[in-house]
């Protein structure tokens, strides 16, 4: 990390404490120096939420290795005094059409970013899908300045100075494409009776729910949607809402250091957004690395994966047939957004729009959406639900089972 005032990055970033003192003459950080910042995270809705301070306001920021540009929620940005950024010579624009803004400060632990330009995103759909209000994303433009360590076991993120980072563990080192900005890993998928198919897979910590989602061009090229048992359901959530496709079980997924048998996989089904991209074949989401430790060393174009400490499938799928989202100003209401046909939920008559009132005897307002989803992934478990439909109260018993 340069101490020169000539660096654009140095003008925008202040490392409070040790690094402020260390930028004097002769200051040297030893090899294996402690992290520049160590941050606990909440794993909510399958996403990594870090608590930060933006323009002196508290904010939940999603750590997202798959997003190019750090950004904040468009509506929230104006409430904390973000300054619109206009293109040179452009006519004044309405706030809702401005694409970027300037923040006075973003603080993460002892790390402070000053005069930082951010993209403006509509984040309501992401917040409703995760059950936690999201004020912003920390994207590639920020993360690439560090060596990033995500400790899923301890739920902590550590940011290191890449020039002084030394890895001494026994994890598997996986190089990623040096010509790409993002961690694009070489992996292999297998289908019954077929040879392993090489795939370019983006490490995307902004993806939750499924371990693997494949783009539509890749799915069509290899005929992955043909003659395969599938669930017709949303396969994720983007900035504008649900991502449409099919959910299947492949024979296997392998990247160096991680092998998963029969992973539940989303097959892209629409020609827009990342699902239509041809420069990558799919994304690897957070569930693939749960209970692991993951290091993204941008400077050396490598990812280091330390294996999970517990056995078991990390790529399973909901066993109720319910897709649930959060609603209301504080996102404390839980609403049925989709019901898989011929699933346990469909069999007992649950419908889209029903509101969950109680789950196994507990009030829904006292239960995190993530906890409900986790409880609906236990094969053979029996769950008691109380729901509201219009003026009626409905009580049902769900016996969970694998849908694929």
Secondary structure, 3 states (H helix, E strand, C coil): CCCCCCCHHHHHEEECCHHHHHCCCCCCCCCCCCCCEEEEEEEECCEEEEEEEECCEEEEEEECCCCCCCEEEHHHHHHCCCEECCCCCCCCCCHHHCCEEEEEEEEECCEEEEEEEEEEECCHHHHHHHCCCCCEEECHHHHCCCEEEEECCCCEEEEECHHHCCCCCCCEEEECCCCCCCCEEEEEEECCCCCCEEEEEEECCCCCCCCEEECHHHHHHCCCCCCCCCEEEEEEEECCEEEEEEEEECCEEEECCEEEECCEEEEECCCCHHHHCCCCCEEECHHHHCCCEEEEEHHHCEEEEECCCCCCCCCCCCCCCEEEEEECCCCCEEEEEEECCCCHHHHCCCCCCCEEEEECCEEHHHCCHHHHHHHCCCCCCEEEEEEEECCEEEEEEEECCCCC
